[in-house]
Amino acid sequence: MATTEYGDISPRTGVYAERELLKRAIPFLVIEKFGQAKTLPAKKSDTIKFRRYNALSLATTPMTEGVTPTAKQLSATDVTAQVSQYGDLVTITDKVMDTHEDPVLQEAVDVLGEQAAQTIETIRFNVLKAGSNVRYANGAARNAVNTALSLSLQRQCVRDLKRQNARPLTKVVRSTAAYGTENVAPSYVGIVHPDLEGDIRGLSGFVPPEKYGSMSPWESEIGKVEDVRYVSSTVIAPWADAGGAAGSMITTTGTSADVYPIIFLGRDAFGLVALKGRNSITPTIVNAKPSDSDPLGQRNHAGWKAYSTAVILNDAWMVRAEVAATN
C-alpha cells in the first residue's frame, strides 16, 4: 500500500526503516548528546524556540524587620532558530535487486543512516566552530598555531567556563533511537578530531574509559583529564595548512600545521533539533513500477529527509581551543 509519508512501504514498515536508519546513525551522533535538544512538533512551525531564564541579581542588602522585600520578576532570554530540510536518495536498478547476492536494500538503508547522521552533525559543527570565545595553543591567531594541546591550555579553557558560571553537563541525550536524556556524572566535554587522541592521552592525569569504575563511557570517548571528558568525531575537521610552520605536527602539504578545533562545552551552550524520536527522520522507499519517467519499471529508490537546526545559546558557555596535532 502506498503512503505519502514513506513511499511504497506501509507505515509499520516505515517506522521499522526509520528505527534502522537511526540505529545506524547513533555512533555518529556525538555533538547531539551535549546540546539542549528539542524535538520538532509536526505541523506547528519551521521555527523552534530555546528559552533560558536569567540569573537574579544578588540580594546583598539586609532585610528590615517586619518589612517584606520588593519582589523581583523572573526574566528569560529566548533564542529562535529556523529549521531547514536535508535529505538524499540512491537509485537501485531492478537488475541489481534481482541478481545481486547482497541484501542491497538493507545495505542502502544502513549507508543512508550513516550519511544522515554525518550530514546533520556537520551542520551542527559548522555552527559551533563559529563561536566567538577562542583560545590558541600558541600565538594570538590561527595562522601561528603549531603547538599541541597542553594541560595548561585545557585549564585556561575550563577557567573561562567557570568564570562565566557555565555548569558542567549532568544530562546527555541517550544513545538510543528513541528521544530521551540520561543523568551523567558532572563534567565539561571536549569534542575533538581522532588525530588528537595521542596528545590527549599524553596529558598528565589522563584517565582512560576502562578505569572509570562505575561511570559509563560514551561512544567514541577517549578519556578524562581533570574536569573534562573527551570524545572524538571525524566531523570535527581541521583547517588544513592554516597554522604556523609544521615542524613535527600533522600537515596536509608539509609546510604549515593543520589547525584542529577543540570544542569545550558547558551545559546549555547550544541548542539543536534532535535526530531522535518520532518525526525526526523520514525514510522513503519507492519500488520500481512503470511510469512516464520509468516506462519499464527499472529503478528503485531509497532515501531519507530530516529537519534540523543548531544555534549557540550562550557563547560564554563554550570555548573553542585551536591546536596542532603531533605527527
C-alpha positions in Angstrom: 0.0 0.0 0.0 1.5 3.4 -1.0 1.6 6.2 1.5 2.7 9.8 1.1 5.0 9.7 4.1 7.2 6.6 3.4 6.8 6.0 -0.3 5.8 2.4 -1.3 6.0 1.0 2.2 3.4 0.7 4.9 3.5 3.0 7.9 4.5 0.0 10.1 7.4 -0.9 7.7 8.3 2.8 7.5 8.7 3.0 11.3 10.9 0.0 11.2 13.0 1.5 8.4 13.2 4.8 10.5 14.5 2.9 13.5 17.0 1.1 11.3 18.3 4.4 10.0 18.6 5.8 13.4 20.3 2.7 14.8 23.0 3.0 12.1 23.2 6.8 12.8 23.7 6.6 16.6 27.5 6.1 16.7 28.0 9.2 14.6 25.7 11.4 16.7 28.4 12.8 19.0 27.5 16.5 19.1 23.9 15.6 19.6 24.5 14.2 23.1 25.6 17.5 24.6 23.2 20.2 23.3 19.9 21.4 24.7 17.9 19.0 22.4 14.3 19.5 21.4 12.1 17.6 19.0 10.2 19.4 16.3 6.4 19.0 16.6 4.7 18.1 13.4 2.6 20.8 11.6 3.4 23.6 14.1 6.1 25.8 12.7 9.5 25.9 11.0 10.9 27.9 13.8 12.0 26.5 17.2 12.5 28.5 20.4 15.0 27.9 23.1 14.5 29.7 26.4 17.0 30.4 29.2 15.9 32.0 32.5 18.3 34.7 33.6 20.1 34.8 36.9 18.7 37.1 39.6 20.8 39.9 41.0 22.3 39.2 44.4 20.2 40.1 47.5 23.1 41.7 49.5 21.0 44.4 51.3 19.9 43.3 54.8 16.1 42.9 55.3 14.3 45.3 57.6 12.4 43.6 60.4 8.8 43.1 59.5 9.1 44.6 56.0 8.6 42.4 53.0 11.3 42.9 50.4 10.3 44.1 47.0 9.6 41.1 44.8 11.7 40.6 41.7 10.4 39.5 38.3 11.8 36.5 36.5 13.3 37.3 33.1 14.1 35.0 30.2 16.2 35.1 27.1 14.6 33.5 24.0 16.8 32.3 21.1 14.9 31.2 18.0 16.2 29.2 15.1 14.7 28.3 11.8 14.9 24.6 10.7 15.9 23.6 7.3 15.2 20.3 5.5 18.0 18.0 4.4 18.0 14.7 2.6 19.3 12.4 -0.1 18.5 9.3 -2.1 20.0 6.4 -4.0 18.9 4.5 -7.1 18.9 0.7 -7.2 18.1 -0.9 -10.5 15.8 -3.9 -10.9 18.7 -5.9 -12.2 20.7 -5.3 -9.1 17.7 -6.2 -6.9 17.1 -9.4 -8.9 20.7 -10.7 -9.3 22.9 -9.3 -6.6 23.8 -11.7 -3.8 23.8 -9.0 -1.1 20.7 -7.6 0.5 21.1 -4.3 -1.4 18.1 -2.5 0.0 19.2 -3.2 3.6 22.7 -2.0 2.8 21.3 1.1 1.3 19.3 1.8 4.5 22.5 1.3 6.5 24.6 3.6 4.4 21.9 6.3 4.3 21.6 6.2 8.1 25.3 6.9 8.4 25.1 9.7 5.8 22.1 11.3 7.5 23.9 11.4 10.9 27.2 12.8 9.5 25.3 15.4 7.4 23.4 16.7 10.4 26.4 16.6 12.7 28.5 18.5 10.2 25.8 21.2 10.0 25.9 21.4 13.8 29.7 21.6 13.9 29.7 24.4 11.4 27.6 26.4 13.9 29.7 25.6 16.9 33.0 26.3 15.4 31.9 29.8 14.6 31.7 30.7 18.3 33.5 33.9 19.4 35.1 32.5 22.5 38.5 31.1 21.4 42.0 30.3 22.7 45.1 29.4 20.8 47.7 26.8 21.7 50.3 29.4 20.9 50.3 32.9 19.4 47.3 35.1 19.0 45.8 33.9 15.8 45.1 30.7 13.9 48.0 31.2 11.4 50.5 31.0 14.2 49.3 27.7 15.8 51.8 24.9 15.7 51.7 23.6 19.2 49.8 20.6 20.6 47.1 20.7 23.3 48.6 21.1 26.8 47.1 20.7 30.3 47.7 24.5 30.8 45.5 25.3 27.8 42.8 22.9 29.0 42.8 24.6 32.4 42.6 28.0 30.8 39.5 26.9 28.8 37.9 25.4 31.8 38.6 28.5 33.8 36.9 30.6 31.1 33.8 28.4 31.5 33.8 28.5 35.3 34.2 32.3 35.4 31.0 32.6 33.4 29.2 30.2 35.7 28.9 27.6 32.9 27.6 24.5 34.6 29.1 21.0 33.9 26.9 18.7 31.9 24.8 16.5 34.1 22.4 15.1 31.4 23.1 14.0 27.9 20.8 12.7 25.1 20.6 8.9 25.3 22.3 6.6 22.8 19.1 5.0 21.6 16.8 5.6 18.6 14.2 7.0 20.9 14.4 10.6 22.2 15.3 10.9 25.9 18.0 12.0 28.3 20.1 10.3 31.0 21.9 11.5 34.0 25.7 11.6 33.9 28.5 12.5 36.4 29.1 16.3 36.2 31.8 17.2 33.8 32.7 19.5 30.9 33.1 18.0 27.5 35.8 18.4 24.9 34.8 17.3 21.3 37.9 16.6 19.2 39.1 15.0 16.0 40.6 11.5 16.4 44.0 12.9 15.3 44.2 14.5 18.8 43.8 11.2 20.7 47.6 10.7 21.2 48.1 14.2 22.6 45.2 13.9 24.9 46.4 10.5 26.2 49.8 12.2 26.9 48.3 14.8 29.2 49.2 14.5 32.9 46.4 12.9 34.8 44.7 11.2 31.8 42.3 8.5 32.8 41.1 6.0 30.1 37.5 5.0 30.0 38.2 1.4 31.2 39.4 2.9 34.5 36.2 4.9 35.1 34.8 2.5 37.6 31.1 3.0 38.0 30.9 5.8 35.4 29.9 4.5 32.0 31.8 5.8 28.9 30.2 7.3 25.9 30.7 6.0 22.3 33.9 7.4 20.9 35.1 8.6 24.3 38.9 8.9 24.6 39.2 9.5 28.3 39.1 12.1 31.1 41.5 14.7 32.2 40.6 16.6 35.4 37.2 18.3 34.7 37.0 17.4 31.0 35.8 14.2 29.3 37.0 14.0 25.7 35.0 12.4 22.8 36.1 12.2 19.2 34.4 12.5 15.9 35.8 12.8 12.4 33.2 15.6 11.8 35.4 17.9 13.9 37.6 18.5 10.9 40.8 20.6 11.0 41.7 23.6 8.9 44.3 22.3 6.5 47.6 24.1 6.5 46.1 27.0 8.5 48.7 27.2 11.2 52.4 28.1 11.6 55.5 26.1 10.5 54.6 22.5 10.8 57.7 21.0 12.3 56.7 17.7 13.9 53.0 18.5 13.6 50.5 17.0 11.2 50.3 18.9 8.0 48.5 18.4 4.7 51.1 19.8 2.4 54.2 19.5 4.5 54.6 23.3 5.1 52.1 24.7 7.6 50.5 22.8 10.5 46.9 21.7 10.2 44.8 23.5 12.9 42.4 21.4 14.9 39.4 22.9 16.9 38.5 21.5 20.3 35.0 22.5 21.4 34.8 22.7 25.2 31.2 22.7 26.3 29.3 23.5 29.4 25.6 22.8 29.9 23.1 24.5 27.6 25.8 26.1 25.5 23.9 25.4 22.3 20.5 24.1 21.2 19.6 21.7 18.4 16.7 19.7 16.9 17.4 16.1 17.9 17.7 13.4 15.2 15.8 11.1 17.5 12.3 10.0 18.2 9.1 10.5 16.2 9.2 12.9 13.2 13.0 13.2 13.4 13.8 11.4 10.1 11.6 10.1 7.3 12.8 7.2 5.3 11.4 6.7 1.8 11.5 3.5 -0.3 10.0 3.6 -3.8 9.7 0.3 -5.6 10.2 0.2 -9.3 7.0 0.5 -11.3 6.1 1.6 -14.8 5.6 5.4 -15.1 6.2 8.2 -17.6 9.7 8.7 -16.1 10.5 5.0 -15.9 8.4 3.2 -18.5 9.9 -0.3 -17.9 9.9 0.0 -14.1 13.7 -0.4 -13.8 14.6 1.9 -10.9 14.0 1.5 -7.2 14.8 4.4 -4.8 15.7 4.6 -1.2 16.3 7.9 0.7 15.8 10.0 3.8 14.8 13.5 4.8 15.0 15.3 8.1 14.6 18.8 9.5 17.4 20.2 11.5 19.0 23.3 13.0 21.5 24.2 15.7 22.1 27.5 17.4 24.6 28.9 20.0 22.6 29.8 23.1 25.4 31.3 25.2 28.9 31.9 23.7 30.3 32.3 27.2 29.5 28.6 28.0 31.6 27.2 25.2 35.3 27.7 24.3 37.0 26.8 21.1 40.6 25.9 21.5 42.7 25.8 18.3 45.7 23.4 18.5 48.1 21.4 16.3 48.3 17.6 16.4 51.6 15.7 17.0 52.6 13.7 14.0 
